[in-house]
Amino acid sequence: MQTTTKRRTIQTALLLLAVANFALTVDAGPIGDAALSISKFYWILVLFCLLILAIIVSLEKRKSPIDIIGLTYDKNTHKLELTVRNNDASNYCIKSALRLVKPAVDAVNENVEDGLVMSSANSISDRRTFDLLGEDNDAIIIAGNETKTLTYDVILPSDYINLEAENNVEVHISYGEDDREGLSILSGGSEGQIQDAEEGPSLQAEDASNLAESSIEEVNLIRELAQAIENSPQESVEFHMRYGNAIANWVNDVANDNQLASRIMSVNVEDASDLKKELLDILTDRLEAEKHPYLRKVDDANSFKLKTGPETTVKEVFLLEELVDVIENCPDEAIRFHTRDMNDFSNWIKECLGDQLLAEAIQEIQGSPEDVKKLLADTIKPRIEQLKDQNDSAPKTAKKT
């Protein structure tokens, strides 16, 4: 039994016994038509006290010693933090489970996407569905009067970072004096709402309502996801891929890309030696596909080999954007070698990238290595910006100043 419960029970029992003892010192008199003896009155009072005591003990047992203090989400580290407090002096073993409450309309949409048309019609009600965000496999010990923060690796959809009343989180905590599941408490409402752990806008949260209408915003979300995965520990990525595949769900629900989500779901997590690399390759392919064809990465056979002589390769280039940086920082000997008879830069852009307009714009550039570097960069950079805006108008050749 809890220490606090014992103390309150003892205090109540002593108080009731004191009242009973006082009753023994009072002369019994007639009550109504019947006269109760002191002995009878005493036992009635004792039974009454025992009844009150049983009610108090029952209420104390129902009261949970574990309080949920707060729930926060750090969008940079993708960690969900649950803070709980033990109000009792005794140690407890706790197990937590966090569920994302989805409104009925989400359940309808999911059934439609799965082809369950009849099920979607029946789903139009107040029925809610849940997504498991995180749970404890092993019991965690929380000491008496201790406040503890539990951390879960979760990639949370951006539109759930600041939750409304209809989109909430339920926190279930089982607790007991040993590691077996005991009593359970449930928290929802304001205590279970996720609050962003840091200031500033969440990942594309300001544009979340328009995701389905804007391909650019979808790509930005996927690019942000790729960066987050690249910066995440290997074990964190493997966790999300192996248990519930939260990454694929996020891509489907937030980035609105069903095909990419299906491709991620198809990864064999048991056979893959490097899930993080395989996932990044999939996301990179998706991002490349959204680029203008002239900005896409070429394969090894079509790369540009930057040379300072017939047998000396100093750099290999796969992207037009890479070419600019290489040209600006390459040795003068490389510029002389690639412009000695014909403009190799122009030829590669035309034959391997397919941008004939840019190739023609830089074909006649001549001068000292420093002048050629500057003119090439000043012509190629604006062209890249044009292509990023999906504007295929003819580029302007930079003039020597």
N, C-alpha and C positions, 0 to 999 in steps of 0.2 A: 504494500500500500504506500502511496506517496507520503513523504514526510509532512508536507503542509496539511494534507488530509488528516493524518494522525493527530497533529497538534490541535487542529480545529475540533476534531471529534472529541478528544480528551477534555478540551475546555468546555464544550457543550455538555458532555456527560457530567462533569463536576458541577456545572451550574444547575442542571436538572436534579442531581442528587441533593444539592443544597436546598432546592425548593422542596423536595420530598421530605428531607430531614426536618425542615421548618414545619411542614404539615403535621408531623408527629407530635409537635409541641402544642398544637392547637386542639382544644376540646371539640369533639364532634358534636354537632347539634342536629336537630331534625331538618331534613331536606324534603320539603313537600309533606307527604303523608308518611314517608318511611324514614326511619332513623338509621343512619349509617354509622357503624362503629369505626373507631380509629383504624383498626386493622383493614377493614374493607376499603375505606377511603384511601389508605396508603397504597394498596395494591392497584386500585384504579389509577392513581396518580403515576405509579411506576410504569404501568402499561402504556399510559399516555406519553410519558417521557421516552419510552423505548420506541414508540411509533415515530415521534418527532426525530429521534436520533437516527432511525433507519432512513427517513426521508432525507436528512442532511447528508448522510454517508452516500446515498444514491446520487444526489445532486453533485457532490464533490467528485465522485467517480466519473461522471459524465463530462465534467469540465476538463478540457485538455490543458496539460502543462506546457504544450508547445505552441508558441505564437509565430505567425508569419509576419515579419517586419517589412519586407519589401522585395520587389523583383525588378531588376534592371538588365538592360541589354547593351553591350558595348559593340557598336557596329564595326569598329576597326579590328578588334580581335575576334569578333563573332563568338562572344561568350555571353551566356545567360547566367546571371548571378541571383540566387535565391538566398535571402538572409532570414534565418529563423532564430528564435530565442527560447531557451528552456527556463521557465519561470519557477521551476521546482528545484529543491536542493539535491534531488537524486539524479544520478546519471541515467540517460535513456539511449536506446538504440533506435535510430530513425531511418526510414526509407522514403524518399520523395519521388513523386511522378508529376510532371508538368504537361498539361494538355492544352493545345490551342483550340479554342471553341470557334467553330466555323458557323456562320449564319446559314439559314435554310437555303438561301439563293445559291450558295456555293455548292451545296449538295445537289441541287437541281442541275447546275452547270456540269458537275462531274459526271452525273448519270447520262447527260446528253452526249458529252464527249466520249463516254464509253459505249455509246450506242444503245443505252437502256432507255428508250423513249418512254415506255410505259412506266418504268420506275421513276423517271423524271417527273411525269405527271402526278404520280402519287407523292412526290417529295414536296409538293407545294403546301407546306404546313409550317408549324413552329418547330419541327424536328431539327435538331442540330447534330452536326458531325464533329469529330475531333481528330486532330493530328497530334501524335505524341512528340513533344519537343525534347524531353529528356527524362531519365529515371535512374535511380540508384539500383545497381545489381546487388551490391553488398550493403549491409547495414552500416550506418555511420554513428559513432558514439558522440553524443553531445553531453558535456558535463553539466553538473548542477549550476543553474544561474548563468550559463554560458550563452553568448550570442555567436552564431557560426554562419559563415557564408559558403554556400555550395555552388560550384561552378559547372556549367554544362556547355559543351561545344555545339553551337547551333547556328546555322545560316538561316536567319529569319527573313521572310519576305519584307521588303521595304515598307509596304503599306500596313504592316502589322507592328512597326516599331513603336508608334504611338497609337495605342488601341482605343477604339470607341467602346461604348457600352455593349454594342452588339458583337464586337470582336474582342474576346477576352481570353484570359488564361486561367485555367483551374489548376490549383496546386493541391495534390493529395499527399498527405504525410501519414504513414503508419509508424507507430511508436510502441515501445514496450521496454521492459527491464532487461530483456535479453534480445538476441538477434532474430528471434522468430517474430512474424508479423503479429502485432497486437491490435490496439485500438487505432482508429483512423480519424483524421481530421481533414476537412475540405475547405479550401478558400477560393473564392471567386470575387467578383465585384471589384471595388476599388483596391482592395488589398492585393489582388492578383493581377492588376494591370501592369503591363510592361511600360516602363519609362526609359527613354533614351539616356544612356549613361553619360553622354557628352553633349556639349553645346553644338549648335550648327545643324544644317539640314542633313537628313539621312541620305543614304544612297539613292539618288534620283527620286526621293520621296515627293519632291515638289511637282514632279511630272507623272506620278504614278497613275493618275486618273486617265492619262492620255496614252498609256503604253500601247494599247491595242491599235491605236490609230497612227503611230509614228514608228517607222522602221528605224530611224536614227536613234531614237530614245532606247529602243530595244537593244540595238548594237552597243550603245553606251553602257547599258546595264550588264551586258555580257562581257564587255571589256573590263568593267569594274570587278566583275566576278573573277575573271581570269587573273587580274592583278592580285586580288585577295587570296586566291588559291596559290599563286606563285609565292606569296609572302607567308603562307601558312605552313606549319610543320607537317611533315609527311604523315605522321600518325593521325593528325586531325582530319586530313583529307580522306585517309583510308576509313576512318570511323564513319564519316558521312556517306561514303560510297558503299560500305558494307552493311550498314544498319539503317534501312528505310530509304536510302538514297535521297536525302534531303536536297542535294544539289540538283538532281533532275526535277524534283518537285518545284524547286525555286525557279528554275529556268522555264518550266511550263506555266506556272501560276503568275510569275512576276514579269519575266521577259517575254512571255506570250509566244514562245517558240516551241511548238509541239514536236517538230522534227528533230531539233537539237536535243530536247529532253529524251526522246525515244532513242537517239543515238547514245546518249549517256547511260540510259537504262540498259542498253544492250551490252555494255562492257562486262566481260566475265571477270568478276572481282576475285574469283578463286584462282584463276590462272594468270592474271596480270601480275608481273613482277614489280612494276612501278606504276601504281594507280595515279599518282600525282602527275607524272609525265604523260601518261595516256590521256588523262582528262585535259591537260593543258594543250595537247596536240589537237584534240577534238575542238576545243574552244578557239584555238588559233585558226584552224581550217574554216570555222564558221565566220570568224572576223575577216579572214582573207576573202571569203566569198562575197562579202558585202562591199568590198572595195571596188573602185573603178578598175576595169581590167588592166589598165596601164600601171596601176599602183600595186598590183598583186605580186606576190613572191614567185620567182621563177625557180625551176628545178636546177639540179646541179649541172645538167648538160647545157643549160642556157645562161649560166651565170657569167658575169663580166669579170675577166681576169685582168686585174691591174698589174702592169708590168713596167719594169725599168729597162728591160732588155729582152731579147727573144727567149731566153732561158730563165729569166728571173721574175717570178710572180710574187708581188708583195701583199696583195689583197684580193679577195673574192667577193663580188657584190651580187646580191640577189634581188634587191629592191631599188626602185628609182630614188626613194628617199635616202637610202644608204649611199647612193652614188654621189649626191651633193656633198655629204660629209667627207667622203673619200677624196673627191676632187679638191676640196678646200685644204686638205691636210696632207696631200700626197707629195712626194718628192718632185722637184722640177723635171728630173730625168723621165718620170712617168708621163708627164704632159708632153714632153718632146717626142717620146716614143709613140704615143697614141695619136699624135697629130702630124707625124712626119710625112706621110703620103696621103692618107685620108683620115677623116675624123672617126676614130674607132668608137668614141662615145655616141656619136650620131648613128653609126651603123648598128650598135647594140640596141639602142632605144627603138630603132625602126624594126629590126629583124626579130628581136627577142621579146620586147615589150609591146610592139605594135603601134606605138605612137608616132605616126609619120609626120604629123604637124610639128611636134617638138624636135624630131630628128632634123627636119628641114630648117628649123629656126636656129639650130646650133651648128649646122653643117659648115658654114663659111667662117666661123669664128677663128681668128688668127691673132698672132701677136706674141709677146713674151710669155713665159710660163705664168707669171703673176697675173698678166692681163687676161690670159685664157682662163685661168682659174676663176677670176672674178666674173668674167662675162658668162661663163658656163653656169656658175652658181646663180647669178642674177637672172638668167633666163629660165633655168629649171625650177627654181623655188616658186615663182608665181604660177608656173604651170601645175605644180603639185597642188597648190591651193585651189586652182581652177578645178582640177580633177576631184578633189575632195568635196567640192560643192556640186559635183556631177555636171560641170560646165565644160563642154567639149569644144569651145570656140578656139580659134587659132591663137597660139601663144605669140607674144612679142619678143623679138630678139633684143637683148640688152645691147646698148651702145657704149663704146669706150668713152670714159670721161677724162 
